[in-house]
């Protein structure tokens, strides 16, 4: 994939806190439309999952799966629900 303009978390200070979501092969929730997801190649050579042109990240402050603690931080970071909606 190409480098979308939305990819702004590229330096170590950012990626240490917001870890790029890398492609893997877990069981996919039936609510997800796999066709909405793509993979891009990051400047550092790693791959990152993208949903509708929005790069996805994991927040290091989340301690459990499904934790919404990172949602709404700085008005920039929002959690993505299983149905693709934004958790505010």
Helices and strands as residue ranges (DSSP letters): H 12-17, E 18-20, G 34-36, E 37-41, E 47-51, E 54-55, E 57-59, E 79-80, E 86-87
